[in-house]
Amino acid sequence: MTIRTALPLLAMLALSACNRPVPPAPDTPPEPQATALRDAIHDPIDGAKGVGDTLQKTADAQAAEVDRATGEAPPPSP
């Protein structure tokens, strides 16, 4: 084998041994990566649920006000 073929092979072998990735520690949990996407999806849903709850409370209060004004007994709650 000549120096022309041995030297590049030796250089490639030496360079391939550099910068090996370090494996993560087994005791640490992985970092969450999709939190921004998950939050972007769930924020409008949570907001809509909050608005729905507010509307239901308002409707119940109005129904109670109407029942009190007309003197009718409220229907049994489910």
N, C-alpha and C positions, 0 to 999 in steps of 0.2 A: 504494500500500500504506500502510495506516495504522500508526500507532505501536502500536496494540493487537495487530496480527498480527505486526509486525516484531520487537517486543521479545521475545515468547515464543519465536519461531523462533530469534532470535539467542541467547537464553539456552540453548535446547536444543542448539544447535550448539556453544556454548562448553562445556557440561557433557559432551557426548559426547566431546570431545577429552581430557577429564581421565581419569586413572587407566587408561591403556592398559596391558595386561599386558606385562611384560618377557619376551621370549623367552629360553629357557634357553641357556646357553653351549654351543656345539657340541662343545667339547673335554671336557666333563664327562659321565660316564655317568649315566644316570638312577638315582635312588635306588630300592633294592628296596622294594616295598610289601607284598608278601605273605609275608614271612619268618615271621611269627608263625603264620599259617595252615599254611604248609608244615611248620614245625617241629612243630606240634600234630598233624599227620597222620603224620609220619615217626617221631616219638618212640616211640609204641607199637610200630610195626613194627620199629624197631631194637632195642627191648627184647626183643621176641619172638625175634628172630634171635639175640640174645645168650643167651637162655635155651635156645634150641634147640642152640646150640653147646655150652653147659655140659652139657646132658642127653646129647648125643652123646659127649662126652668121658667122662662118668660111665659110660655104657653100655659104652664101649670098655674102660674100666678094669675094670669088673665082669666083662666077658667074658674079659679077659686073666687076671684072678684065678681065674676058674672053670677056664680052660684050664690054668693052672699047677697048680691043686689036683688036677685030674683027670689031668694028664699028657698031655693031647691037644695036638697042634700047632694053632696058630691057623690059621683059614682064610686063603687069600691075599686081600690087600686089593685092592679094585677100582681 
